[in-house]
Amino acid sequence: MEAAEPKHQRPRPSCKAKAVDFLARSDQSIRRLTEKLQRKEYTDEEIQETIDWLQEKHFLREEDGCQRRFEHMYQNTIYSLRQIVVKLRQQGYDKDLVQSFVPDDTMEREYKAAYKVISRKFKPGADKQKIYQHLCMKGFDYDVARNAVEDLLYTWEKEADE
């Protein structure tokens, strides 16, 4: 039996090429991009040189990427504001940077998100305390949770009367 011929291996892409590939797929924080490049076994020197080059060429603009991600999650998801901040922090963005994008008045948006969360998850007759717990676990403020739960219970009562 003949030995299988070795597969043709592609040359390893440069650190810059790999970083640009990662950035082409999605915005990255410096921390996250560094971690990904370290997993690909590039040296710390190569990584730092690449990060500097990317920033110089304006390919890596952490503030812009964080703002885009924040706005997307804030406008298109039902995550609580706390959840959004935590998710962005997990992605490597600085807490102060993330907080800088939080609007001054978030109560109405938080209420709408909380109401959507519980109206999708719970059916009429659900335990009020479990609904509160669920919203608090999801990062919603207690006042927001209370308003959303009271309105949902009122809606269920109206539907039951009809």
N, C-alpha and C positions, 0 to 999 in steps of 0.2 A: 504494500500500500504506500502510495506516495505521500510525503508530508505536504500539508496544505501550504500554499504560498502565503507569506505574510501579507496582510492587508496593506494597501498603500495608505500610509499615514500622511495627513495634511500637515504642513508646517504649522507650528504653534503661532497664533496671531500675536501681534505685539500688544503690549499692555494698553496702548492708546487705542488700537483697533477694537480690542475687547470692550474697553470702556465706552467707546462711541456706540458699539453694538448694544450694550446695556441701555444707554441713554436713548437710543432710537426706539427701544421698546416701551420705555416709560421714564418719567422723571425720577431721579434718584437723589437722595441726600448724599452729602459727602461721606457720612459714616457708612451708609448702606453700600454705596459704590465701592468704598474701601474694603468692606467685608467681602463683597462678591469677588473682587480682584484678588484678595488674599486667599480665598478658597480655590482660585485658579492657579495658586502658587506663584504669583508675581512677587518680586521682592518689595520691601517697604520703600526702597529708593525709587524703583520703577513706578510704584503707585503714586508716591508724592509728586514725582516729576509729571506724571499723567494728570493728576488733579490740578496742579498748577497750570499746565498747558490748557486743559479744558476750561478753566476759569478765565485764563487770558483770552481764549478764543470765544468766550461767552457761550460755550456749549453746556457748561455746568453753572447754572444760576439757582442756587438753593432757594433763595427767597421766592423767585418766580414759580418754581416747581411746587413749593409748599403752598403758595397762594392758590395755584390751580387745583391742587388736590383738596385743599380746604373748601374752596368754593364749590367744587363738584360734590363733595360729601354733604356740605351744608344745604345745597339747593336740591340735590337729587336723591337723598337717602332719608331714612327715618331714624338715623342714629341721633342720640342725644348729643348735645354740645360736648359733654364730658367724654363720650365715646369717641367723637371725632378727634379731640385733643389727644387722647390716649393712643389712638391708631396712628396719628401722625408722629407722635413721639416714638412709637415702636418702629416706625419707618426711618427713624434717625434724625428727625427735625428737632431743633432746639425749642424748648418750652416757650421761651419769650417770643421767638419768631412765630410760632403757632398762635400764641395768644394775641399777637398784634393784628391778626386777621379777624378776630371775633368782633362782630358788630356790637354797638352799644346796647341796642334793644333786641333781645333774643326771645322774649317771653312768648310772643305770638307763634313764632316758628317752633319753639319747644313744645308748646301746647298742641299744635297741629300734629307734630311728629308723635308725641305721646299718645294722642287720641288714635292715630292710625295704628300704632303698635298694638294697643289693647283691643281695638275693634277688630283687628285681624286675628288676634290670638285667642280671645275669649268669646264665649257664647253666652246668651242670656242665662242668668241664674248662677254665674260663676261667683266664687267667693270673693267678696270685696277686698279682704285682706291680701289674698293671693295676687289680685290685680295690682294693688299698691306695691307689694313686694317685687313683682315683676318689673314695674316701671323704675323703682329705686335701684334694682339690680342692673338695669340698663343705663343708669346714670342720670335719670331725670330728677330734678329738684322736687322736694316733697310738695310744695305749693302747686307746681305744674301737674304733678301726679294727681293730687287731690281734685283739681279742677277738671282734668280729663276723665277721671273715674266718675265724679259726680255727673258730668254731662253724659257719659256713656250709660250710666244707670238710669238717668232721666229718659234717654232715648229708648232704652229697653222697656221702661214702664209705658211710654207712649205707644210703642209698637204692640205691647200686650193688651192695651186698652182698645186698640182699633179692631 
